[in-house]
Amino acid sequence: MYLPAHSYSVISIDIANSSAGGSWRHRRLAGDLRATVAAALKECPLGSQWLVRKDGDSMTIVVPSVVSKEEIIGEFPPRVDRELRRSNAGLLPEAQLRIRMAVTHGDVVVEEDDLMGGPALVEAARIRDIAPLRRAMAAAPEAFLGLVLADHVYRTSVRDGDPALLPRAYRRVVAADKDYLEPAWIRLWGVELPGDTATVDAGTNPTGPTEPPSPTASTSPPGPDRATATPEEVERGADGRGAGDTYDISVGVVQGGFAVGRNATSHHYGARHDRR
């Protein structure tokens, strides 16, 4: 039987470092995750209409389009973070619940209350597990919630949406997982992002370009026998230098594409820009 797809927002959640500590810890954290999400949903717009699929230590939530992406980003993550801080208070670090959360929007096939499939479900799961978000959370153990937005969600709902969603709190990264290779935007809720976790940084300049400038014609190809770059080459840049290197632009000169503010990161393209 053919089932048509409809447009939804999709939230994918997974417990960070859930496998450590054995099965008892894993079961307790999974139970804490369900209680945390349930408490947050009670206060969200039309939260009773959000469809929740529970998969062990992960969850997928499909939100009807009547709830805007701005409402989801502005309401759900902060409520989840608040519940996490309440439940984690007084616990040892190894007992605390920390989660990764991804938000995207697109087609989903829903039959009654079952999530049957759709590209938005796949994209949410892909970006939730990307390495830059994992590294950011590992470098900031005081963060209980790491959020990643699909590029199109960030551009339409954060950068060009409600300023209260704090576009400068996000950092642009390369999301590479299996056959997925796209830009994405990460932030740690209530905690500043570490300075060395991004592969591309435009989050400090949300009014600037959403795509890095194209390399010049003299830029060397990705590799001698390949027509396309690997995720590692996307992350490192065509000249071999890390795209997330940090510069103090107070000295007046930076190398590469764009860097704004002290210790901002810059994507390298070999050009020299005088900031004096």
C-alpha positions in Angstrom: 0.0 0.0 0.0 1.3 3.4 -1.0 1.6 5.9 1.8 2.3 9.6 0.9 5.0 11.6 2.7 4.1 14.8 4.5 6.3 17.6 5.8 7.3 17.5 9.4 10.1 18.7 11.7 12.2 15.9 13.0 14.1 15.7 16.3 16.6 12.9 16.8 18.0 12.3 20.3 20.8 9.9 21.5 22.5 9.5 24.8 26.2 10.5 24.8 28.5 7.7 25.9 25.7 5.4 26.8 27.6 2.2 26.4 30.1 2.9 29.2 29.4 1.4 32.6 27.5 -1.7 31.8 23.8 -2.6 31.2 22.5 -1.3 34.5 23.8 2.3 33.8 22.5 2.0 30.2 19.0 1.1 31.3 18.9 3.8 34.0 20.0 6.5 31.5 17.4 5.3 28.9 14.7 5.6 31.6 16.0 9.1 32.6 16.0 10.2 28.9 12.3 9.2 28.5 11.3 11.0 31.7 13.3 14.1 30.7 11.7 14.3 27.2 8.2 13.7 28.6 8.6 16.5 31.1 9.8 18.9 28.4 7.0 18.0 26.0 4.3 18.9 28.5 5.4 22.6 28.2 5.9 22.7 24.4 3.4 24.0 21.8 1.0 21.2 21.0 3.4 18.8 22.7 0.7 16.1 23.0 0.6 15.9 19.2 4.3 15.3 18.8 4.9 11.7 17.7 7.6 9.9 19.8 9.4 6.7 18.8 11.6 5.2 21.5 14.5 3.1 20.3 16.4 2.0 23.4 18.9 4.8 24.3 17.7 7.0 21.4 14.4 8.7 20.4 12.9 10.2 17.3 10.2 12.9 17.6 8.1 14.0 14.6 6.5 17.4 15.0 3.5 18.5 12.9 4.2 21.5 10.6 1.6 23.6 12.5 4.4 24.0 15.0 7.1 26.3 13.5 10.8 25.4 13.4 11.5 28.5 15.4 9.1 27.3 18.1 10.7 23.9 18.3 14.3 25.3 18.5 13.3 28.0 21.0 11.1 25.9 23.2 12.2 22.2 23.2 16.1 22.3 23.7 16.0 24.8 26.6 13.3 22.8 28.4 15.2 19.6 27.9 18.4 21.2 29.2 16.6 22.5 32.3 15.3 19.0 33.1 18.7 17.6 32.6 20.3 20.1 35.0 17.6 19.3 37.6 18.0 15.5 37.3 21.8 15.6 37.1 22.3 17.9 40.1 24.4 16.2 42.7 25.3 13.2 40.6 28.8 12.1 39.8 29.8 12.8 36.2 29.6 9.1 35.1 26.0 9.0 36.4 24.8 12.1 34.6 22.6 12.0 31.5 24.1 13.9 28.5 22.4 13.9 25.1 23.0 14.8 21.5 20.0 16.3 19.7 19.5 17.0 16.0 16.7 19.0 14.3 15.8 18.9 10.6 12.7 19.4 8.5 11.4 17.4 5.5 9.3 14.5 4.3 8.2 11.8 6.6 5.8 8.9 6.0 3.5 8.4 9.0 0.8 5.7 9.3 -1.5 6.5 12.2 1.1 7.0 15.0 3.9 4.9 13.4 7.0 6.5 11.7 7.4 4.5 8.5 10.3 6.3 6.9 11.3 9.3 4.9 14.5 11.3 4.1 14.1 13.7 7.1 14.3 10.7 9.5 17.5 9.6 7.9 19.0 13.1 7.9 18.3 13.7 11.5 20.0 10.4 12.5 23.0 11.2 10.3 23.7 14.7 11.7 23.0 13.7 15.3 26.1 11.4 15.3 28.6 13.7 13.6 32.2 13.8 14.9 32.3 17.6 15.5 29.4 17.5 17.9 30.9 14.5 19.7 34.3 16.2 20.0 32.6 19.4 21.3 30.8 17.5 24.0 33.9 15.5 25.0 35.8 18.8 25.3 33.0 20.4 27.5 31.9 17.9 30.1 29.8 20.6 31.8 27.5 20.6 28.8 24.5 18.3 29.1 22.9 19.0 25.7 24.7 19.2 22.3 22.4 20.5 19.5 23.0 20.2 15.8 20.8 21.8 13.1 20.6 20.9 9.4 22.0 23.7 7.3 18.6 24.6 5.8 17.0 24.7 9.2 19.7 27.1 10.5 19.5 29.4 7.5 15.7 29.7 7.4 14.8 29.6 11.1 17.9 30.9 13.0 20.1 33.1 10.8 17.1 34.6 9.0 14.5 33.9 11.7 14.0 35.0 15.3 17.1 36.9 16.7 16.3 35.5 20.1 17.5 32.1 18.8 21.1 33.5 19.1 22.6 32.6 15.7 26.0 33.6 17.0 25.9 30.7 19.4 26.2 28.2 16.6 29.2 27.1 14.6 29.2 25.8 11.1 30.8 22.3 10.6 31.0 19.6 8.0 28.5 16.8 8.7 30.0 13.6 7.3 28.3 10.3 8.1 28.2 7.3 5.7 26.9 8.7 2.4 25.9 12.1 4.0 28.2 15.1 3.4 26.6 18.5 4.1 27.1 21.6 6.2 25.5 21.6 9.7 25.4 23.9 12.7 26.2 22.9 16.3 26.0 24.6 19.7 26.3 23.4 23.3 23.3 24.6 25.3 24.4 27.0 28.1 28.1 26.4 27.4 30.5 28.1 25.0 31.7 25.9 22.2 35.4 24.9 22.5 37.5 26.7 20.0 39.0 23.7 18.2 36.0 21.5 17.3 34.7 23.2 14.1 35.7 22.2 10.6 34.2 25.4 9.1 33.3 28.4 11.1 30.6 30.9 9.9 28.7 30.9 13.2 30.5 34.1 14.3 29.2 35.9 11.2 25.6 34.8 10.7 24.9 37.6 8.3 27.7 36.5 6.0 27.7 33.8 3.3 26.3 30.4 4.1 28.7 28.7 1.8 32.5 29.1 1.9 34.0 30.9 -1.1 34.9 28.6 -4.0 38.6 27.7 -4.3 40.5 29.5 -7.1 41.3 27.9 -10.4 44.9 27.2 -9.2 43.7 25.1 -6.2 45.0 21.5 -6.5 42.4 18.8 -7.0 41.2 16.6 -4.1 43.6 13.8 -5.0 45.5 12.3 -8.0 42.9 9.6 -8.7 39.7 11.0 -7.4 37.2 13.4 -8.8 35.6 14.3 -5.5 37.0 15.1 -2.1 36.8 12.7 0.9 35.2 14.0 4.1 38.7 14.3 5.6 39.8 16.6 2.7 36.6 18.6 3.0 37.6 19.1 6.7 41.3 19.8 6.1 40.9 22.0 3.0 42.5 21.8 -0.4 45.8 23.3 0.9 46.1 20.7 3.6 45.7 23.0 6.5 42.9 22.6 9.1 39.8 24.6 8.4 39.2 25.0 12.1 42.6 26.6 13.0 42.2 29.5 15.4 43.5 33.0 14.8 43.7 36.1 17.0 42.7 38.7 14.5 43.5 41.5 16.8 47.0 41.4 15.3 45.4 42.6 12.0 46.0 39.8 9.5 44.2 36.5 9.0 44.7 33.9 6.3 41.8 32.5 4.3 38.0 33.0 4.1 36.3 34.6 7.1 37.0 35.1 10.7 35.2 37.5 13.0 36.2 38.5 16.6 39.1 37.4 18.8 39.9 33.7 18.5 37.4 33.2 15.7 38.1 30.3 13.4 38.6 30.7 9.7 38.2 28.4 6.7 41.4 28.5 4.6 41.4 29.3 0.9 44.9 30.6 0.6 44.0 34.3 0.2 45.4 36.9 2.5 43.0 39.5 4.0 44.4 42.6 5.7 42.2 43.4 8.7 44.2 46.4 9.8 
